[in-house]
Amino acid sequence: MAVPKGKVSKARGRSRRANWKLSQPAIVVCKQCHKYRLAHRVCKHCGYYDGRQVIEISAEEKKA
């Protein structure tokens, strides 16, 4: 059975846990419709990615 060799100080234990933080998602403005979208993903509003249309968005979906 694994047993720790010695007591881990509060500073050492807390500094090890200091890097557990969430990162903010990369949000950019779409070049076609100028709405916010996630980076490196198809825009869900207009269907464009990298200057070309990848998916077809119907008129009903554009209203929502």
C-alpha positions in Angstrom: 0.0 0.0 0.0 1.3 3.5 -0.9 2.1 5.7 2.1 3.2 9.3 1.8 6.8 9.9 3.0 6.0 13.1 4.9 3.5 15.8 5.5 2.7 18.0 2.5 2.6 21.7 3.6 -0.4 23.9 3.0 1.5 26.1 0.6 2.8 23.2 -1.5 -0.7 21.5 -1.7 -2.4 24.8 -2.5 0.1 25.8 -5.1 -0.4 22.4 -6.8 -4.2 23.0 -7.0 -3.8 26.6 -8.1 -3.9 25.7 -11.8 -7.3 24.1 -11.8 -9.2 26.9 -13.5 -11.6 27.2 -16.4 -10.5 28.8 -19.6 -12.8 31.2 -21.5 -14.1 30.0 -24.8 -12.6 31.6 -27.9 -15.4 33.7 -29.3 -14.9 35.6 -32.5 -17.2 37.7 -34.8 -18.4 36.0 -38.0 -17.2 37.8 -41.2 -20.4 37.1 -43.0 -23.2 38.0 -40.6 -21.2 39.8 -37.9 -22.6 37.8 -35.0 -20.6 36.1 -32.4 -19.6 32.4 -32.9 -17.1 29.9 -31.5 -13.7 30.0 -33.2 -12.9 27.2 -35.7 -16.5 26.2 -36.0 -19.3 26.8 -38.6 -21.5 29.9 -37.8 -24.9 28.6 -36.7 -26.6 31.8 -37.9 -25.4 31.9 -41.5 -23.7 28.6 -42.1 -20.4 30.0 -43.3 -16.9 28.9 -42.4 -13.6 30.3 -43.8 -15.4 32.5 -46.3 -17.5 29.7 -47.9 -21.0 28.3 -47.2 -20.7 24.9 -45.6 -24.3 24.3 -44.4 -27.6 25.6 -45.7 -29.6 27.6 -43.2 -33.3 27.9 -43.9 -35.3 31.2 -43.4 -37.1 29.8 -40.4 -33.8 29.0 -38.6 -32.4 32.5 -39.4 -35.3 34.2 -37.6 -34.7 32.3 -34.4 
